[in-house]
Amino acid sequence: MDKLQIEKYEAFGANVYYYRRKRKLTQERLAEMVHIEPNHMSNIELAKVGASLDVVFRLADALEIPVQKLFEFRD
């Protein structure tokens, strides 16, 4: 994966982290709500793995945000 792609994964993971903390959820609780393993949630936030569209949609629902918020990358 090239540097630009890695930066996008990092920005996505940072958004998941930001909105999870804003809702005062642990990684374990959010993973449970989204039906994935806690380790997978950690890897998404740390940009070690990507997330399928199904997981992205479930994350947005669990975080009670529009899905596009997860893709609004800040500088």
C-alpha positions as CSV (number, residue, x, y, z in Angstrom):
1,M,0.0,0.0,0.0
2,D,1.3,3.4,-0.9
3,K,1.8,6.3,1.5
4,L,-1.4,8.2,0.5
5,Q,-3.5,5.1,1.1
6,I,-1.9,4.6,4.5
7,E,-2.7,8.2,5.4
8,K,-6.4,7.6,4.5
9,Y,-6.5,4.5,6.7
10,E,-4.9,6.5,9.5
11,A,-7.4,9.4,9.1
12,F,-10.3,6.9,9.0
13,G,-9.0,5.2,12.2
14,A,-8.6,8.6,13.9
15,N,-12.2,9.5,13.1
16,V,-13.4,6.2,14.5
17,Y,-11.4,6.9,17.7
18,Y,-12.6,10.5,17.9
19,Y,-16.3,9.6,17.7
20,R,-15.9,6.6,19.9
21,R,-14.3,8.7,22.7
22,K,-17.0,11.4,22.1
23,R,-19.7,8.8,22.8
24,K,-17.6,7.6,25.8
25,L,-17.4,4.0,24.5
26,T,-14.6,1.6,25.0
27,Q,-13.2,-0.3,22.1
28,E,-14.7,-3.4,23.5
29,R,-18.2,-2.0,23.8
30,L,-18.1,-0.5,20.3
31,A,-16.8,-3.8,18.9
32,E,-19.7,-5.6,20.5
33,M,-22.2,-3.1,19.1
34,V,-20.7,-3.5,15.6
35,H,-20.3,-7.3,15.9
36,I,-16.6,-7.5,15.4
37,E,-13.8,-8.7,17.7
38,P,-12.2,-6.0,20.0
39,N,-8.8,-6.7,18.4
40,H,-10.2,-5.9,15.0
41,M,-11.6,-2.6,16.4
42,S,-8.2,-1.8,17.7
43,N,-6.6,-2.6,14.4
44,I,-9.1,-0.3,12.5
45,E,-8.3,2.6,14.8
46,L,-4.6,2.0,14.4
47,A,-4.9,1.7,10.6
48,K,-3.5,-1.8,10.6
49,V,-6.5,-3.1,8.7
50,G,-9.3,-1.6,6.6
51,A,-13.0,-2.0,7.3
52,S,-15.6,-3.5,5.0
53,L,-18.5,-1.4,4.0
54,D,-20.8,-3.4,6.3
55,V,-18.5,-2.6,9.2
56,V,-18.3,1.1,8.2
57,F,-22.1,1.4,8.1
58,R,-22.5,-0.4,11.5
59,L,-19.8,1.9,13.0
60,A,-21.7,5.0,11.8
61,D,-25.0,3.6,13.2
62,A,-23.4,2.7,16.5
63,L,-21.7,6.0,16.8
64,E,-24.9,7.8,15.8
65,I,-23.3,9.8,13.1
66,P,-23.8,10.1,9.3
67,V,-21.4,7.7,7.6
68,Q,-19.7,10.5,5.7
69,K,-18.4,11.9,9.1
70,L,-16.0,8.9,9.2
71,F,-14.5,10.1,5.9
72,E,-14.2,13.8,6.7
73,F,-10.4,13.9,7.0
74,R,-8.9,16.8,8.8
75,D,-5.4,18.1,8.1
